[in-house]
Amino acid sequence: MMLPADVTSQATYYPDALAVGPVIVAAQAVLRLDPDGIYVHCNSTHTTIGITDASISTTGEIVLTHAQVGPCAGLFVSPDETLAGERGVTAGGSGGGSETRIRVHHPSIPARRLYLHKPEEYALVASPYANLWVIVLQMVRPATVQ
């Protein structure tokens, strides 16, 4: 089988439905971008599964730490109505291994991401109601190809 140029191993490439047996776990979190700082938001209407920590790195990215370790099979980051609807915020993630990194963009600073470790840029997204919804799918056991 010919692999796409960026695929380095058959062990992580399953292009068809004949791959059976991979164990995929879903980790998900609601991240509150509170004026006092970011945190994993859990209450009677919000839950988090498989994410053990959220922080802002020295490069201004959001870093999530996972309970499981494995290659990323899917990653979704969605700003809520406060961030997307009221402020025009977008966000995207990069995952794999034991962490996910999220970069956030605001329309007032075009052509680059926000550096959330800078208080003046964090203030552009901070609100007691601002959430990022994150779902990470990780493969914790490879499939066998039949």
VOVO-965961 format. One record per residue: residue number from 1; x, y, z of N, C-alpha, C in turn. Coordinates in steps of 0.1 Angstrom, whole numbers, plus 5000, padded with zeros to 4 digits. Example, Ala and Ser with C-alpha at 12.3 -4.5 7.8 and 13.67 -1.06 7.14 Angstrom:
2
n,n.u,n.v,n.w,ca.u,ca.v,ca.w,c.u,c.v,c.w
1,5132,4943,5078,5123,4955,5078,5132,4967,5078
2,5128,4978,5071,5137,4989,5071,5129,5000,5079
//
This chain:
146
n,n.u,n.v,n.w,ca.u,ca.v,ca.w,c.u,c.v,c.w
1,5008,4988,5000,5000,5000,5000,5009,5012,5000
2,5005,5022,4992,5013,5034,4991,5007,5044,5002
3,5016,5049,5010,5012,5058,5021,5013,5072,5017
4,5005,5081,5022,5007,5095,5020,5021,5100,5025
5,5026,5110,5019,5040,5114,5021,5042,5117,5036
6,5032,5122,5043,5035,5126,5057,5032,5115,5067
7,5029,5103,5062,5027,5091,5071,5039,5083,5071
8,5045,5081,5083,5058,5075,5084,5057,5060,5087
9,5045,5055,5091,5044,5041,5094,5031,5036,5092
10,5030,5024,5086,5017,5017,5085,5010,5015,5098
11,5018,5014,5109,5012,5012,5122,5002,5023,5127
12,5003,5035,5120,4994,5045,5125,4985,5050,5114
13,4984,5043,5103,4976,5047,5091,4965,5037,5088
14,4952,5040,5090,4941,5031,5088,4931,5037,5078
15,4934,5036,5065,4925,5043,5055,4912,5037,5052
16,4910,5024,5057,4897,5018,5053,4890,5012,5065
17,4878,5007,5062,4870,5001,5073,4874,4987,5077
18,4884,4982,5071,4889,4968,5075,4898,4968,5087
19,4902,4980,5092,4910,4981,5104,4901,4978,5116
20,4905,4968,5124,4896,4965,5135,4904,4965,5148
21,4897,4968,5159,4903,4967,5172,4911,4978,5177
22,4911,4990,5171,4918,5001,5178,4910,5005,5190
23,4917,5009,5200,4910,5014,5212,4912,5029,5212
24,4901,5036,5210,4901,5051,5209,4894,5056,5222
25,4901,5065,5229,4895,5071,5241,4892,5086,5238
26,4881,5091,5243,4877,5105,5241,4880,5112,5254
27,4888,5122,5254,4890,5131,5265,4883,5144,5261
28,4877,5151,5270,4870,5163,5267,4870,5172,5279
29,4870,5185,5276,4871,5195,5287,4863,5208,5283
30,4858,5214,5293,4853,5228,5291,4863,5237,5298
31,4869,5246,5291,4879,5255,5296,4873,5268,5299
32,4874,5273,5311,4868,5286,5314,4880,5296,5313
33,4878,5307,5305,4888,5317,5304,4884,5329,5313
34,4884,5326,5326,4880,5336,5336,4890,5347,5337
35,4885,5359,5341,4894,5370,5343,4906,5367,5353
36,4903,5358,5362,4914,5355,5372,4923,5344,5367
37,4920,5338,5355,4929,5328,5349,4921,5316,5344
38,4928,5308,5336,4921,5297,5329,4920,5285,5339
39,4909,5278,5338,4908,5266,5346,4898,5256,5339
40,4899,5243,5343,4890,5233,5338,4877,5235,5345
41,4866,5238,5338,4853,5241,5344,4844,5229,5345
42,4841,5226,5357,4832,5215,5360,4821,5219,5370
43,4809,5216,5367,4798,5218,5377,4786,5209,5373
44,4774,5212,5377,4763,5203,5374,4759,5203,5359
45,4764,5213,5351,4760,5213,5337,4773,5213,5328
46,4784,5212,5333,4797,5211,5326,4805,5200,5332
47,4811,5191,5323,4819,5181,5328,4832,5180,5320
48,4842,5174,5326,4855,5171,5320,4859,5157,5322
49,4864,5150,5312,4868,5136,5312,4882,5135,5306
50,4891,5130,5314,4904,5126,5308,4914,5138,5306
51,4911,5149,5311,4920,5161,5310,4923,5164,5325
52,4936,5164,5328,4940,5166,5342,4944,5180,5346
53,4947,5188,5336,4952,5201,5339,4951,5210,5326
54,4949,5223,5329,4949,5233,5318,4957,5245,5323
55,4966,5250,5315,4975,5261,5319,4978,5269,5306
56,4984,5280,5308,4989,5289,5297,5004,5288,5298
57,5010,5285,5286,5025,5283,5286,5032,5296,5285
58,5045,5296,5286,5053,5308,5285,5053,5313,5270
59,5048,5306,5261,5047,5311,5247,5032,5315,5244
60,5024,5315,5254,5010,5320,5253,5000,5311,5247
61,5003,5298,5246,4994,5288,5242,4987,5282,5254
62,4975,5277,5252,4968,5269,5263,4973,5255,5262
63,4977,5249,5273,4982,5235,5273,4973,5227,5282
64,4968,5216,5276,4960,5206,5283,4969,5194,5286
65,4968,5188,5298,4975,5176,5301,4964,5165,5301
66,4967,5153,5294,4958,5142,5293,4961,5131,5304
67,4951,5124,5308,4952,5113,5316,4958,5101,5309
68,4955,5100,5296,4960,5089,5287,4970,5094,5278
69,4979,5086,5273,4989,5090,5263,4987,5082,5250
70,4987,5088,5239,4986,5081,5226,4985,5091,5215
71,4986,5085,5203,4985,5094,5191,4971,5100,5190
72,4971,5112,5185,4958,5119,5183,4951,5114,5171
73,4938,5110,5173,4930,5105,5162,4919,5115,5158
74,4918,5125,5166,4908,5136,5162,4909,5147,5173
75,4907,5159,5169,4908,5171,5178,4899,5182,5174
76,4890,5186,5183,4880,5196,5180,4881,5207,5191
77,4882,5219,5187,4882,5230,5197,4871,5240,5192
78,4862,5243,5201,4851,5252,5197,4849,5263,5208
79,4851,5275,5204,4848,5287,5212,4832,5287,5214
80,4828,5291,5226,4814,5291,5229,4808,5304,5223
81,4795,5307,5226,4788,5318,5221,4794,5331,5226
82,4799,5331,5238,4806,5344,5243,4818,5347,5235
83,4826,5337,5233,4839,5339,5225,4837,5341,5210
84,4830,5332,5204,4828,5332,5190,4817,5342,5186
85,4806,5342,5192,4795,5351,5188,4797,5365,5192
86,4801,5368,5204,4802,5382,5208,4816,5388,5205
87,4826,5380,5204,4840,5385,5203,4847,5381,5190
88,4842,5372,5182,4848,5368,5170,4860,5359,5172
89,4862,5353,5183,4873,5345,5187,4873,5332,5179
90,4885,5327,5174,4886,5314,5168,4898,5307,5176
91,4898,5294,5175,4909,5286,5182,4911,5273,5174
92,4923,5269,5175,4927,5256,5169,4937,5249,5178
93,4937,5235,5177,4946,5228,5185,4955,5219,5178
94,4966,5215,5185,4975,5205,5180,4977,5195,5191
95,4976,5182,5188,4976,5172,5198,4985,5160,5195
96,4985,5151,5205,4993,5139,5204,5001,5137,5216
97,5003,5125,5220,5011,5122,5232,5003,5125,5245
98,5009,5133,5254,5003,5135,5267,4997,5149,5268
99,4997,5157,5257,4992,5170,5259,4986,5175,5245
100,4977,5185,5247,4971,5193,5236,4975,5207,5237
101,4979,5214,5227,4982,5228,5227,4971,5235,5218
102,4966,5246,5224,4956,5254,5217,4960,5268,5215
103,4959,5273,5203,4961,5287,5200,4948,5294,5197
104,4948,5306,5202,4935,5314,5202,4938,5327,5194
105,4928,5330,5185,4929,5342,5177,4918,5352,5179
106,4921,5365,5179,4911,5375,5181,4911,5385,5169
107,4900,5389,5164,4900,5398,5152,4907,5411,5154
108,4909,5416,5166,4916,5429,5168,4931,5428,5166
109,4936,5415,5165,4951,5413,5163,4951,5404,5151
110,4950,5409,5138,4950,5400,5127,4964,5395,5124
111,4964,5384,5117,4976,5377,5112,4985,5370,5122
112,4980,5370,5134,4988,5362,5144,4979,5358,5156
113,4983,5348,5163,4976,5343,5174,4978,5352,5186
114,4969,5350,5196,4971,5358,5209,4982,5351,5217
115,4989,5359,5224,4999,5355,5234,4992,5356,5248
116,4986,5345,5252,4977,5346,5264,4984,5348,5277
117,4998,5346,5277,5005,5349,5289,5007,5364,5291
118,5004,5372,5281,5004,5387,5282,4990,5391,5287
119,4990,5398,5299,4977,5402,5305,4968,5410,5295
120,4974,5419,5287,4966,5427,5278,4959,5419,5267
121,4966,5408,5263,4960,5399,5253,4950,5389,5259
122,4953,5384,5271,4944,5375,5278,4930,5382,5280
123,4931,5395,5283,4919,5403,5286,4910,5404,5274
124,4915,5402,5262,4906,5402,5250,4896,5390,5250
125,4900,5379,5257,4891,5367,5257,4885,5364,5271
126,4890,5370,5281,4886,5367,5295,4872,5372,5298
127,4864,5363,5304,4851,5366,5309,4847,5355,5319
128,4838,5358,5328,4833,5348,5337,4824,5338,5330
129,4821,5340,5317,4812,5331,5310,4819,5326,5297
130,4832,5329,5295,4838,5324,5283,4844,5310,5284
131,4840,5301,5275,4844,5288,5275,4850,5283,5261
132,4860,5275,5262,4864,5267,5250,4860,5253,5253
133,4853,5247,5243,4850,5233,5244,4860,5225,5236
134,4865,5214,5242,4876,5207,5236,4873,5192,5236
135,4874,5185,5225,4873,5170,5225,4886,5165,5218
136,4893,5156,5224,4905,5149,5219,4902,5134,5218
137,4904,5129,5207,4903,5114,5205,4917,5109,5204
138,4921,5099,5212,4934,5093,5213,4933,5078,5211
139,4943,5073,5203,4944,5059,5201,4953,5053,5212
140,4948,5045,5221,4956,5039,5231,4960,5025,5229
141,4954,5019,5218,4959,5006,5214,4956,5005,5199
142,4967,5002,5191,4965,5002,5176,4956,4991,5171
143,4951,4994,5159,4943,4984,5153,4951,4973,5146
144,4945,4963,5142,4951,4953,5133,4944,4954,5120
145,4952,4954,5109,4946,4955,5096,4944,4941,5090
146,4932,4938,5086,4928,4925,5080,4928,4925,5065
//
